[in-house]
Amino acid sequence: MQTVFDWLTVAIFAGLAVVYLQRSVGARPEHDAVWKYLPPAAACMAANQIGNAGWLIPATVLMCATLAYVWFVIRPLDRA
């Protein structure tokens, strides 16, 4: 955990994990499926690697796209 990308991608992934765990114990929304959590998790990994390699703008764009995906596809604030 040495770079900003390490911290930001771990924070995004932790938020994604919390949403998944919260939904796994209760009723799930109709749109929720387990496979939908894989793209943002993989994007966090890719953004971290790209950012640590020195490609700051592509990594930032990928992290923003990951947040947009989580907001519009996973919809963390939806109730069951």
PDB file of N, CA, C and O in Angstrom, chain B, residues numbered from 101:
ATOM      1  N   MET B 101       0.836  -1.168   0.000  1.00  0.00           N
ATOM      2  CA  MET B 101       0.000   0.000   0.000  1.00  0.00           C
ATOM      3  C   MET B 101       0.888   1.240   0.000  1.00  0.00           C
ATOM      4  O   MET B 101       1.057   1.919   1.013  1.00  0.00           O
ATOM      5  N   GLN B 102       1.449   1.507  -1.181  1.00  0.00           N
ATOM      6  CA  GLN B 102       2.401   2.600  -1.265  1.00  0.00           C
ATOM      7  C   GLN B 102       1.925   3.756  -2.124  1.00  0.00           C
ATOM      8  O   GLN B 102       2.418   4.874  -1.973  1.00  0.00           O
ATOM      9  N   THR B 103       0.980   3.515  -3.020  1.00  0.00           N
ATOM     10  CA  THR B 103       0.559   4.581  -3.928  1.00  0.00           C
ATOM     11  C   THR B 103      -0.903   4.938  -3.693  1.00  0.00           C
ATOM     12  O   THR B 103      -1.637   4.230  -3.002  1.00  0.00           O
ATOM     13  N   VAL B 104      -1.298   6.050  -4.284  1.00  0.00           N
ATOM     14  CA  VAL B 104      -2.696   6.485  -4.206  1.00  0.00           C
ATOM     15  C   VAL B 104      -3.598   5.447  -4.861  1.00  0.00           C
ATOM     16  O   VAL B 104      -4.713   5.204  -4.399  1.00  0.00           O
ATOM     17  N   PHE B 105      -3.116   4.840  -5.931  1.00  0.00           N
ATOM     18  CA  PHE B 105      -3.930   3.852  -6.626  1.00  0.00           C
ATOM     19  C   PHE B 105      -4.174   2.620  -5.761  1.00  0.00           C
ATOM     20  O   PHE B 105      -5.248   2.022  -5.832  1.00  0.00           O
ATOM     21  N   ASP B 106      -3.203   2.237  -4.955  1.00  0.00           N
ATOM     22  CA  ASP B 106      -3.413   1.128  -4.020  1.00  0.00           C
ATOM     23  C   ASP B 106      -4.580   1.440  -3.085  1.00  0.00           C
ATOM     24  O   ASP B 106      -5.481   0.620  -2.908  1.00  0.00           O
ATOM     25  N   TRP B 107      -4.555   2.619  -2.495  1.00  0.00           N
ATOM     26  CA  TRP B 107      -5.575   2.995  -1.522  1.00  0.00           C
ATOM     27  C   TRP B 107      -6.957   3.161  -2.169  1.00  0.00           C
ATOM     28  O   TRP B 107      -7.958   2.687  -1.630  1.00  0.00           O
ATOM     29  N   LEU B 108      -7.006   3.825  -3.307  1.00  0.00           N
ATOM     30  CA  LEU B 108      -8.304   4.068  -3.950  1.00  0.00           C
ATOM     31  C   LEU B 108      -8.952   2.796  -4.468  1.00  0.00           C
ATOM     32  O   LEU B 108     -10.153   2.593  -4.295  1.00  0.00           O
ATOM     33  N   THR B 109      -8.164   1.942  -5.100  1.00  0.00           N
ATOM     34  CA  THR B 109      -8.759   0.711  -5.631  1.00  0.00           C
ATOM     35  C   THR B 109      -9.178  -0.232  -4.504  1.00  0.00           C
ATOM     36  O   THR B 109     -10.186  -0.927  -4.630  1.00  0.00           O
ATOM     37  N   VAL B 110      -8.434  -0.267  -3.426  1.00  0.00           N
ATOM     38  CA  VAL B 110      -8.841  -1.087  -2.281  1.00  0.00           C
ATOM     39  C   VAL B 110     -10.122  -0.525  -1.664  1.00  0.00           C
ATOM     40  O   VAL B 110     -10.990  -1.291  -1.248  1.00  0.00           O
ATOM     41  N   ALA B 111     -10.249   0.795  -1.601  1.00  0.00           N
ATOM     42  CA  ALA B 111     -11.471   1.404  -1.058  1.00  0.00           C
ATOM     43  C   ALA B 111     -12.681   1.078  -1.937  1.00  0.00           C
ATOM     44  O   ALA B 111     -13.750   0.749  -1.424  1.00  0.00           O
ATOM     45  N   ILE B 112     -12.515   1.167  -3.249  1.00  0.00           N
ATOM     46  CA  ILE B 112     -13.610   0.827  -4.157  1.00  0.00           C
ATOM     47  C   ILE B 112     -13.984  -0.642  -4.004  1.00  0.00           C
ATOM     48  O   ILE B 112     -15.164  -0.981  -3.917  1.00  0.00           O
ATOM     49  N   PHE B 113     -12.979  -1.510  -3.972  1.00  0.00           N
ATOM     50  CA  PHE B 113     -13.238  -2.940  -3.830  1.00  0.00           C
ATOM     51  C   PHE B 113     -13.900  -3.246  -2.486  1.00  0.00           C
ATOM     52  O   PHE B 113     -14.800  -4.083  -2.420  1.00  0.00           O
ATOM     53  N   ALA B 114     -13.468  -2.582  -1.426  1.00  0.00           N
ATOM     54  CA  ALA B 114     -14.075  -2.818  -0.109  1.00  0.00           C
ATOM     55  C   ALA B 114     -15.545  -2.407  -0.110  1.00  0.00           C
ATOM     56  O   ALA B 114     -16.385  -3.107   0.456  1.00  0.00           O
ATOM     57  N   GLY B 115     -15.859  -1.279  -0.742  1.00  0.00           N
ATOM     58  CA  GLY B 115     -17.257  -0.866  -0.850  1.00  0.00           C
ATOM     59  C   GLY B 115     -18.080  -1.865  -1.637  1.00  0.00           C
ATOM     60  O   GLY B 115     -19.221  -2.160  -1.282  1.00  0.00           O
ATOM     61  N   LEU B 116     -17.503  -2.380  -2.697  1.00  0.00           N
ATOM     62  CA  LEU B 116     -18.186  -3.401  -3.502  1.00  0.00           C
ATOM     63  C   LEU B 116     -18.420  -4.667  -2.680  1.00  0.00           C
ATOM     64  O   LEU B 116     -19.490  -5.271  -2.759  1.00  0.00           O
ATOM     65  N   ALA B 117     -17.430  -5.065  -1.899  1.00  0.00           N
ATOM     66  CA  ALA B 117     -17.566  -6.249  -1.057  1.00  0.00           C
ATOM     67  C   ALA B 117     -18.637  -6.063   0.010  1.00  0.00           C
ATOM     68  O   ALA B 117     -19.381  -6.994   0.319  1.00  0.00           O
ATOM     69  N   VAL B 118     -18.714  -4.867   0.569  1.00  0.00           N
ATOM     70  CA  VAL B 118     -19.739  -4.595   1.589  1.00  0.00           C
ATOM     71  C   VAL B 118     -21.137  -4.696   0.987  1.00  0.00           C
ATOM     72  O   VAL B 118     -22.038  -5.263   1.606  1.00  0.00           O
ATOM     73  N   VAL B 119     -21.325  -4.156  -0.205  1.00  0.00           N
ATOM     74  CA  VAL B 119     -22.632  -4.256  -0.870  1.00  0.00           C
ATOM     75  C   VAL B 119     -22.975  -5.722  -1.132  1.00  0.00           C
ATOM     76  O   VAL B 119     -24.104  -6.151  -0.894  1.00  0.00           O
ATOM     77  N   TYR B 120     -22.003  -6.483  -1.619  1.00  0.00           N
ATOM     78  CA  TYR B 120     -22.245  -7.901  -1.897  1.00  0.00           C
ATOM     79  C   TYR B 120     -22.607  -8.660  -0.618  1.00  0.00           C
ATOM     80  O   TYR B 120     -23.564  -9.434  -0.602  1.00  0.00           O
ATOM     81  N   LEU B 121     -21.848  -8.437   0.441  1.00  0.00           N
ATOM     82  CA  LEU B 121     -22.125  -9.142   1.689  1.00  0.00           C
ATOM     83  C   LEU B 121     -23.460  -8.720   2.292  1.00  0.00           C
ATOM     84  O   LEU B 121     -24.178  -9.552   2.847  1.00  0.00           O
ATOM     85  N   GLN B 122     -23.793  -7.461   2.190  1.00  0.00           N
ATOM     86  CA  GLN B 122     -25.078  -6.992   2.708  1.00  0.00           C
ATOM     87  C   GLN B 122     -26.226  -7.662   1.969  1.00  0.00           C
ATOM     88  O   GLN B 122     -27.217  -8.065   2.578  1.00  0.00           O
ATOM     89  N   ARG B 123     -26.086  -7.778   0.659  1.00  0.00           N
ATOM     90  CA  ARG B 123     -27.160  -8.390  -0.125  1.00  0.00           C
ATOM     91  C   ARG B 123     -27.184  -9.904   0.003  1.00  0.00           C
ATOM     92  O   ARG B 123     -28.210 -10.522  -0.280  1.00  0.00           O
ATOM     93  N   SER B 124     -26.089 -10.515   0.418  1.00  0.00           N
ATOM     94  CA  SER B 124     -26.060 -11.971   0.513  1.00  0.00           C
ATOM     95  C   SER B 124     -26.806 -12.490   1.743  1.00  0.00           C
ATOM     96  O   SER B 124     -27.152 -13.670   1.793  1.00  0.00           O
ATOM     97  N   VAL B 125     -27.060 -11.637   2.731  1.00  0.00           N
ATOM     98  CA  VAL B 125     -27.742 -12.086   3.934  1.00  0.00           C
ATOM     99  C   VAL B 125     -29.230 -11.774   3.921  1.00  0.00           C
ATOM    100  O   VAL B 125     -29.979 -12.310   4.737  1.00  0.00           O
ATOM    101  N   GLY B 126     -29.663 -10.930   3.021  1.00  0.00           N
ATOM    102  CA  GLY B 126     -31.069 -10.556   2.984  1.00  0.00           C
ATOM    103  C   GLY B 126     -31.665 -10.778   1.614  1.00  0.00           C
ATOM    104  O   GLY B 126     -31.101 -11.472   0.767  1.00  0.00           O
ATOM    105  N   ALA B 127     -32.796 -10.183   1.423  1.00  0.00           N
ATOM    106  CA  ALA B 127     -33.453 -10.268   0.113  1.00  0.00           C
ATOM    107  C   ALA B 127     -32.648  -9.463  -0.897  1.00  0.00           C
ATOM    108  O   ALA B 127     -32.183  -8.362  -0.602  1.00  0.00           O
ATOM    109  N   ARG B 128     -32.492 -10.022  -2.080  1.00  0.00           N
ATOM    110  CA  ARG B 128     -31.714  -9.359  -3.134  1.00  0.00           C
ATOM    111  C   ARG B 128     -32.644  -8.638  -4.084  1.00  0.00           C
ATOM    112  O   ARG B 128     -33.758  -9.096  -4.338  1.00  0.00           O
ATOM    113  N   PRO B 129     -32.191  -7.504  -4.615  1.00  0.00           N
ATOM    114  CA  PRO B 129     -32.981  -6.839  -5.656  1.00  0.00           C
ATOM    115  C   PRO B 129     -33.078  -7.721  -6.900  1.00  0.00           C
ATOM    116  O   PRO B 129     -32.235  -8.589  -7.124  1.00  0.00           O
ATOM    117  N   GLU B 130     -34.095  -7.492  -7.688  1.00  0.00           N
ATOM    118  CA  GLU B 130     -34.329  -8.287  -8.903  1.00  0.00           C
ATOM    119  C   GLU B 130     -33.134  -8.246  -9.847  1.00  0.00           C
ATOM    120  O   GLU B 130     -32.799  -9.261 -10.459  1.00  0.00           O
ATOM    121  N   HIS B 131     -32.493  -7.104  -9.974  1.00  0.00           N
ATOM    122  CA  HIS B 131     -31.423  -6.920 -10.943  1.00  0.00           C
ATOM    123  C   HIS B 131     -30.086  -7.485 -10.476  1.00  0.00           C
ATOM    124  O   HIS B 131     -29.128  -7.486 -11.248  1.00  0.00           O
ATOM    125  N   ASP B 132     -29.991  -7.959  -9.251  1.00  0.00           N
ATOM    126  CA  ASP B 132     -28.714  -8.360  -8.673  1.00  0.00           C
ATOM    127  C   ASP B 132     -28.349  -9.785  -9.083  1.00  0.00           C
ATOM    128  O   ASP B 132     -29.157 -10.706  -8.968  1.00  0.00           O
ATOM    129  N   ALA B 133     -27.127  -9.947  -9.559  1.00  0.00           N
ATOM    130  CA  ALA B 133     -26.585 -11.264  -9.892  1.00  0.00           C
ATOM    131  C   ALA B 133     -25.114 -11.278  -9.501  1.00  0.00           C
ATOM    132  O   ALA B 133     -24.443 -10.248  -9.566  1.00  0.00           O
ATOM    133  N   VAL B 134     -24.618 -12.428  -9.102  1.00  0.00           N
ATOM    134  CA  VAL B 134     -23.245 -12.532  -8.624  1.00  0.00           C
ATOM    135  C   VAL B 134     -22.241 -12.167  -9.711  1.00  0.00           C
ATOM    136  O   VAL B 134     -21.230 -11.530  -9.415  1.00  0.00           O
ATOM    137  N   TRP B 135     -22.490 -12.548 -10.946  1.00  0.00           N
ATOM    138  CA  TRP B 135     -21.534 -12.301 -12.027  1.00  0.00           C
ATOM    139  C   TRP B 135     -21.314 -10.812 -12.286  1.00  0.00           C
ATOM    140  O   TRP B 135     -20.288 -10.433 -12.851  1.00  0.00           O
ATOM    141  N   LYS B 136     -22.262  -9.960 -11.882  1.00  0.00           N
ATOM    142  CA  LYS B 136     -22.125  -8.523 -12.110  1.00  0.00           C
ATOM    143  C   LYS B 136     -21.050  -7.885 -11.233  1.00  0.00           C
ATOM    144  O   LYS B 136     -20.648  -6.748 -11.482  1.00  0.00           O
ATOM    145  N   TYR B 137     -20.584  -8.594 -10.219  1.00  0.00           N
ATOM    146  CA  TYR B 137     -19.550  -8.064  -9.336  1.00  0.00           C
ATOM    147  C   TYR B 137     -18.143  -8.313  -9.875  1.00  0.00           C
ATOM    148  O   TYR B 137     -17.193  -7.685  -9.405  1.00  0.00           O
ATOM    149  N   LEU B 138     -17.985  -9.202 -10.838  1.00  0.00           N
ATOM    150  CA  LEU B 138     -16.669  -9.514 -11.377  1.00  0.00           C
ATOM    151  C   LEU B 138     -16.055  -8.371 -12.191  1.00  0.00           C
ATOM    152  O   LEU B 138     -14.882  -8.064 -11.975  1.00  0.00           O
ATOM    153  N   PRO B 139     -16.781  -7.719 -13.119  1.00  0.00           N
ATOM    154  CA  PRO B 139     -16.144  -6.640 -13.887  1.00  0.00           C
ATOM    155  C   PRO B 139     -15.570  -5.505 -13.039  1.00  0.00           C
ATOM    156  O   PRO B 139     -14.448  -5.075 -13.307  1.00  0.00           O
ATOM    157  N   PRO B 140     -16.287  -4.996 -12.024  1.00  0.00           N
ATOM    158  CA  PRO B 140     -15.662  -3.920 -11.244  1.00  0.00           C
ATOM    159  C   PRO B 140     -14.483  -4.401 -10.402  1.00  0.00           C
ATOM    160  O   PRO B 140     -13.534  -3.649 -10.183  1.00  0.00           O
ATOM    161  N   ALA B 141     -14.534  -5.646  -9.929  1.00  0.00           N
ATOM    162  CA  ALA B 141     -13.398  -6.173  -9.165  1.00  0.00           C
ATOM    163  C   ALA B 141     -12.168  -6.300 -10.063  1.00  0.00           C
ATOM    164  O   ALA B 141     -11.061  -5.943  -9.660  1.00  0.00           O
ATOM    165  N   ALA B 142     -12.364  -6.806 -11.275  1.00  0.00           N
ATOM    166  CA  ALA B 142     -11.250  -6.921 -12.219  1.00  0.00           C
ATOM    167  C   ALA B 142     -10.751  -5.543 -12.653  1.00  0.00           C
ATOM    168  O   ALA B 142      -9.551  -5.354 -12.853  1.00  0.00           O
ATOM    169  N   ALA B 143     -11.655  -4.591 -12.798  1.00  0.00           N
ATOM    170  CA  ALA B 143     -11.257  -3.236 -13.185  1.00  0.00           C
ATOM    171  C   ALA B 143     -10.446  -2.568 -12.077  1.00  0.00           C
ATOM    172  O   ALA B 143      -9.524  -1.805 -12.365  1.00  0.00           O
ATOM    173  N   CYS B 144     -10.773  -2.841 -10.824  1.00  0.00           N
ATOM    174  CA  CYS B 144      -9.969  -2.307  -9.717  1.00  0.00           C
ATOM    175  C   CYS B 144      -8.546  -2.856  -9.782  1.00  0.00           C
ATOM    176  O   CYS B 144      -7.578  -2.121  -9.579  1.00  0.00           O
ATOM    177  N   MET B 145      -8.428  -4.143 -10.064  1.00  0.00           N
ATOM    178  CA  MET B 145      -7.105  -4.749 -10.182  1.00  0.00           C
ATOM    179  C   MET B 145      -6.335  -4.132 -11.344  1.00  0.00           C
ATOM    180  O   MET B 145      -5.157  -3.800 -11.208  1.00  0.00           O
ATOM    181  N   ALA B 146      -6.996  -3.981 -12.479  1.00  0.00           N
ATOM    182  CA  ALA B 146      -6.337  -3.419 -13.660  1.00  0.00           C
ATOM    183  C   ALA B 146      -5.949  -1.952 -13.433  1.00  0.00           C
ATOM    184  O   ALA B 146      -4.848  -1.544 -13.802  1.00  0.00           O
ATOM    185  N   ALA B 147      -6.830  -1.170 -12.840  1.00  0.00           N
ATOM    186  CA  ALA B 147      -6.531   0.238 -12.580  1.00  0.00           C
ATOM    187  C   ALA B 147      -5.347   0.376 -11.632  1.00  0.00           C
ATOM    188  O   ALA B 147      -4.511   1.263 -11.803  1.00  0.00           O
ATOM    189  N   ASN B 148      -5.276  -0.488 -10.647  1.00  0.00           N
ATOM    190  CA  ASN B 148      -4.153  -0.453  -9.718  1.00  0.00           C
ATOM    191  C   ASN B 148      -2.847  -0.764 -10.446  1.00  0.00           C
ATOM    192  O   ASN B 148      -1.851  -0.064 -10.257  1.00  0.00           O
ATOM    193  N   GLN B 149      -2.844  -1.791 -11.262  1.00  0.00           N
ATOM    194  CA  GLN B 149      -1.634  -2.158 -11.992  1.00  0.00           C
ATOM    195  C   GLN B 149      -1.217  -1.063 -12.976  1.00  0.00           C
ATOM    196  O   GLN B 149      -0.041  -0.710 -13.069  1.00  0.00           O
ATOM    197  N   ILE B 150      -2.190  -0.539 -13.701  1.00  0.00           N
ATOM    198  CA  ILE B 150      -1.897   0.516 -14.680  1.00  0.00           C
ATOM    199  C   ILE B 150      -1.396   1.779 -13.976  1.00  0.00           C
ATOM    200  O   ILE B 150      -0.437   2.403 -14.432  1.00  0.00           O
ATOM    201  N   GLY B 151      -2.031   2.153 -12.881  1.00  0.00           N
ATOM    202  CA  GLY B 151      -1.619   3.336 -12.143  1.00  0.00           C
ATOM    203  C   GLY B 151      -0.237   3.195 -11.541  1.00  0.00           C
ATOM    204  O   GLY B 151       0.555   4.137 -11.563  1.00  0.00           O
ATOM    205  N   ASN B 152       0.056   2.025 -11.003  1.00  0.00           N
ATOM    206  CA  ASN B 152       1.377   1.790 -10.425  1.00  0.00           C
ATOM    207  C   ASN B 152       2.468   1.756 -11.497  1.00  0.00           C
ATOM    208  O   ASN B 152       3.639   1.989 -11.197  1.00  0.00           O
ATOM    209  N   ALA B 153       2.091   1.469 -12.737  1.00  0.00           N
ATOM    210  CA  ALA B 153       3.054   1.460 -13.843  1.00  0.00           C
ATOM    211  C   ALA B 153       3.320   2.865 -14.375  1.00  0.00           C
ATOM    212  O   ALA B 153       4.173   3.046 -15.243  1.00  0.00           O
ATOM    213  N   GLY B 154       2.601   3.852 -13.864  1.00  0.00           N
ATOM    214  CA  GLY B 154       2.849   5.221 -14.272  1.00  0.00           C
ATOM    215  C   GLY B 154       1.854   5.792 -15.270  1.00  0.00           C
ATOM    216  O   GLY B 154       2.014   6.935 -15.699  1.00  0.00           O
ATOM    217  N   TRP B 155       0.857   5.052 -15.645  1.00  0.00           N
ATOM    218  CA  TRP B 155      -0.167   5.513 -16.594  1.00  0.00           C
ATOM    219  C   TRP B 155      -1.303   6.135 -15.783  1.00  0.00           C
ATOM    220  O   TRP B 155      -2.324   5.492 -15.541  1.00  0.00           O
ATOM    221  N   LEU B 156      -1.121   7.380 -15.369  1.00  0.00           N
ATOM    222  CA  LEU B 156      -2.040   8.011 -14.423  1.00  0.00           C
ATOM    223  C   LEU B 156      -3.421   8.278 -15.023  1.00  0.00           C
ATOM    224  O   LEU B 156      -4.431   7.971 -14.389  1.00  0.00           O
ATOM    225  N   ILE B 157      -3.485   8.833 -16.210  1.00  0.00           N
ATOM    226  CA  ILE B 157      -4.783   9.190 -16.799  1.00  0.00           C
ATOM    227  C   ILE B 157      -5.606   7.954 -17.142  1.00  0.00           C
ATOM    228  O   ILE B 157      -6.785   7.914 -16.789  1.00  0.00           O
ATOM    229  N   PRO B 158      -5.044   6.929 -17.819  1.00  0.00           N
ATOM    230  CA  PRO B 158      -5.858   5.736 -18.075  1.00  0.00           C
ATOM    231  C   PRO B 158      -6.337   5.049 -16.795  1.00  0.00           C
ATOM    232  O   PRO B 158      -7.454   4.535 -16.750  1.00  0.00           O
ATOM    233  N   ALA B 159      -5.509   5.038 -15.770  1.00  0.00           N
ATOM    234  CA  ALA B 159      -5.914   4.421 -14.506  1.00  0.00           C
ATOM    235  C   ALA B 159      -7.045   5.209 -13.852  1.00  0.00           C
ATOM    236  O   ALA B 159      -7.977   4.618 -13.305  1.00  0.00           O
ATOM    237  N   THR B 160      -6.971   6.521 -13.904  1.00  0.00           N
ATOM    238  CA  THR B 160      -8.019   7.365 -13.333  1.00  0.00           C
ATOM    239  C   THR B 160      -9.330   7.190 -14.096  1.00  0.00           C
ATOM    240  O   THR B 160     -10.400   7.102 -13.494  1.00  0.00           O
ATOM    241  N   VAL B 161      -9.239   7.140 -15.422  1.00  0.00           N
ATOM    242  CA  VAL B 161     -10.440   6.921 -16.239  1.00  0.00           C
ATOM    243  C   VAL B 161     -11.049   5.563 -15.921  1.00  0.00           C
ATOM    244  O   VAL B 161     -12.270   5.445 -15.821  1.00  0.00           O
ATOM    245  N   LEU B 162     -10.222   4.541 -15.763  1.00  0.00           N
ATOM    246  CA  LEU B 162     -10.727   3.207 -15.452  1.00  0.00           C
ATOM    247  C   LEU B 162     -11.382   3.167 -14.075  1.00  0.00           C
ATOM    248  O   LEU B 162     -12.398   2.495 -13.895  1.00  0.00           O
ATOM    249  N   MET B 163     -10.819   3.870 -13.112  1.00  0.00           N
ATOM    250  CA  MET B 163     -11.449   3.911 -11.794  1.00  0.00           C
ATOM    251  C   MET B 163     -12.782   4.649 -11.835  1.00  0.00           C
ATOM    252  O   MET B 163     -13.739   4.236 -11.180  1.00  0.00           O
ATOM    253  N   CYS B 164     -12.854   5.724 -12.589  1.00  0.00           N
ATOM    254  CA  CYS B 164     -14.121   6.451 -12.735  1.00  0.00           C
ATOM    255  C   CYS B 164     -15.159   5.586 -13.451  1.00  0.00           C
ATOM    256  O   CYS B 164     -16.336   5.595 -13.089  1.00  0.00           O
ATOM    257  N   ALA B 165     -14.726   4.848 -14.456  1.00  0.00           N
ATOM    258  CA  ALA B 165     -15.638   3.942 -15.160  1.00  0.00           C
ATOM    259  C   ALA B 165     -16.114   2.831 -14.224  1.00  0.00           C
ATOM    260  O   ALA B 165     -17.265   2.403 -14.303  1.00  0.00           O
ATOM    261  N   THR B 166     -15.249   2.373 -13.358  1.00  0.00           N
ATOM    262  CA  THR B 166     -15.631   1.351 -12.379  1.00  0.00           C
ATOM    263  C   THR B 166     -16.691   1.887 -11.431  1.00  0.00           C
ATOM    264  O   THR B 166     -17.670   1.200 -11.138  1.00  0.00           O
ATOM    265  N   LEU B 167     -16.502   3.103 -10.954  1.00  0.00           N
ATOM    266  CA  LEU B 167     -17.500   3.714 -10.069  1.00  0.00           C
ATOM    267  C   LEU B 167     -18.830   3.914 -10.784  1.00  0.00           C
ATOM    268  O   LEU B 167     -19.891   3.710 -10.194  1.00  0.00           O
ATOM    269  N   ALA B 168     -18.776   4.314 -12.056  1.00  0.00           N
ATOM    270  CA  ALA B 168     -20.006   4.470 -12.840  1.00  0.00           C
ATOM    271  C   ALA B 168     -20.702   3.127 -13.016  1.00  0.00           C
ATOM    272  O   ALA B 168     -21.925   3.048 -12.903  1.00  0.00           O
ATOM    273  N   TYR B 169     -19.946   2.075 -13.291  1.00  0.00           N
ATOM    274  CA  TYR B 169     -20.518   0.732 -13.428  1.00  0.00           C
ATOM    275  C   TYR B 169     -21.210   0.322 -12.126  1.00  0.00           C
ATOM    276  O   TYR B 169     -22.339  -0.168 -12.139  1.00  0.00           O
ATOM    277  N   VAL B 170     -20.527   0.526 -11.018  1.00  0.00           N
ATOM    278  CA  VAL B 170     -21.121   0.155  -9.721  1.00  0.00           C
ATOM    279  C   VAL B 170     -22.394   0.947  -9.488  1.00  0.00           C
ATOM    280  O   VAL B 170     -23.392   0.387  -9.034  1.00  0.00           O
ATOM    281  N   TRP B 171     -22.380   2.229  -9.787  1.00  0.00           N
ATOM    282  CA  TRP B 171     -23.550   3.076  -9.539  1.00  0.00           C
ATOM    283  C   TRP B 171     -24.743   2.687 -10.416  1.00  0.00           C
ATOM    284  O   TRP B 171     -25.874   2.631  -9.932  1.00  0.00           O
ATOM    285  N   PHE B 172     -24.496   2.417 -11.714  1.00  0.00           N
ATOM    286  CA  PHE B 172     -25.593   2.176 -12.645  1.00  0.00           C
ATOM    287  C   PHE B 172     -25.985   0.715 -12.800  1.00  0.00           C
ATOM    288  O   PHE B 172     -27.135   0.426 -13.130  1.00  0.00           O
ATOM    289  N   VAL B 173     -25.066  -0.211 -12.573  1.00  0.00           N
ATOM    290  CA  VAL B 173     -25.369  -1.634 -12.759  1.00  0.00           C
ATOM    291  C   VAL B 173     -25.628  -2.321 -11.422  1.00  0.00           C
ATOM    292  O   VAL B 173     -26.648  -2.991 -11.260  1.00  0.00           O
ATOM    293  N   ILE B 174     -24.735  -2.166 -10.481  1.00  0.00           N
ATOM    294  CA  ILE B 174     -24.907  -2.802  -9.159  1.00  0.00           C
ATOM    295  C   ILE B 174     -25.977  -2.060  -8.354  1.00  0.00           C
ATOM    296  O   ILE B 174     -26.729  -2.683  -7.604  1.00  0.00           O
ATOM    297  N   ARG B 175     -26.047  -0.768  -8.503  1.00  0.00           N
ATOM    298  CA  ARG B 175     -27.006   0.106  -7.806  1.00  0.00           C
ATOM    299  C   ARG B 175     -26.992  -0.156  -6.295  1.00  0.00           C
ATOM    300  O   ARG B 175     -27.919  -0.771  -5.767  1.00  0.00           O
ATOM    301  N   PRO B 176     -25.962   0.299  -5.605  1.00  0.00           N
ATOM    302  CA  PRO B 176     -25.795  -0.031  -4.196  1.00  0.00           C
ATOM    303  C   PRO B 176     -26.869   0.532  -3.270  1.00  0.00           C
ATOM    304  O   PRO B 176     -27.051   0.018  -2.166  1.00  0.00           O
ATOM    305  N   LEU B 177     -27.574   1.557  -3.681  1.00  0.00           N
ATOM    306  CA  LEU B 177     -28.573   2.149  -2.790  1.00  0.00           C
ATOM    307  C   LEU B 177     -29.981   1.591  -2.997  1.00  0.00           C
ATOM    308  O   LEU B 177     -30.911   1.997  -2.301  1.00  0.00           O
ATOM    309  N   ASP B 178     -30.149   0.671  -3.940  1.00  0.00           N
ATOM    310  CA  ASP B 178     -31.466   0.063  -4.170  1.00  0.00           C
ATOM    311  C   ASP B 178     -31.831  -0.873  -3.026  1.00  0.00           C
ATOM    312  O   ASP B 178     -30.982  -1.569  -2.468  1.00  0.00           O
ATOM    313  N   ARG B 179     -33.070  -0.869  -2.707  1.00  0.00           N
ATOM    314  CA  ARG B 179     -33.581  -1.795  -1.687  1.00  0.00           C
ATOM    315  C   ARG B 179     -34.213  -2.992  -2.394  1.00  0.00           C
ATOM    316  O   ARG B 179     -34.602  -2.910  -3.559  1.00  0.00           O
ATOM    317  N   ALA B 180     -34.307  -4.078  -1.681  1.00  0.00           N
ATOM    318  CA  ALA B 180     -34.889  -5.303  -2.260  1.00  0.00           C
ATOM    319  C   ALA B 180     -36.371  -5.154  -2.455  1.00  0.00           C
ATOM    320  O   ALA B 180     -37.027  -6.081  -2.930  1.00  0.00           O
TER     321      ALA B 180
END
